[in-house]
């Protein structure tokens, strides 16, 4: 067993190590097959130690999803910023945006699985503050990326870019559930 983390920076590092390990497990295994006991064993910690950092498995995987979403939004934003300004050919702009979103999610199958689990699994069995913090993070990124989408696709009205991202999330949930083998 690993030594107890006593300093705040050691505790933050331990928390980050647990998140990274849980992500690695999720990339290889189904969510239902991952237990807190397995995460603890792989981390060289007692099972109870995990609960010092995360009150529930759902809270742990919500924390796992945060850096994945931030990285994904950052990548999307960089691609949208690097693209030419609004194209005269509306269809070409739509095609480019569709290719960007679908390609990035295809390259990140574990993120797509996590996104599909968000409303039905991960947002349950967590406290209000944890949910609120996560929702604020997602909202801020949706608004930023939505504004970039509106610049890229000028037929979108203000606010419709963020709404488009919400619709994308609904599609990810549906497609993930349809394609997930029973």
KAVEN-V620252 format. One record per backbone hydrogen bond with DSSP energy under -0.5 kcal/mol. CO is the residue of the C=O (numbers start at 1). NH is the residue of the N-H. Records with the same first field share a line. If there is no record, write none. Layout:
BEGIN
CO->NH, NH
END
This chain:
BEGIN
4->6
7->11
8->12
9->13
10->14
11->15
12->16
13->17
14->18
15->19
16->20
17->21
18->22
19->23
20->24
21->25
22->26
23->27
24->28
25->28, 29
30->33, 34
31->34
33->35
35->39
36->40
37->41
38->42
39->43
40->44, 45
41->44
44->2
46->49, 50
47->50, 51
49->52, 53
50->53, 54
56->60
57->61
58->62
59->63
60->64
61->65
62->66
63->67
64->68
65->69
66->70
67->71
68->72
69->73
70->74
71->75
72->76
73->77
74->78
75->79
76->80
77->81
78->82
79->83
88->90
89->93
90->94
91->95
92->96
93->97
94->98
95->99
96->100
97->101
98->102
99->103
100->104
101->105
102->106
103->107
108->112
109->113
110->114
111->115
112->116
113->117
114->118
115->118
117->121, 122
118->123
121->124
127->131
128->132
129->133
130->134
131->135
132->136
133->137
134->138
135->139
136->140
137->141
138->142
139->143
140->144
141->145
142->146
143->147
144->148
145->149
146->150
147->151
148->152
149->153
151->86
152->87, 154
153->156
157->160
159->163
160->164
161->165
162->166
163->167
164->168
165->169
166->170
167->171
168->172
169->173
170->174
171->175
172->176
173->177
174->178
175->179
176->180
END
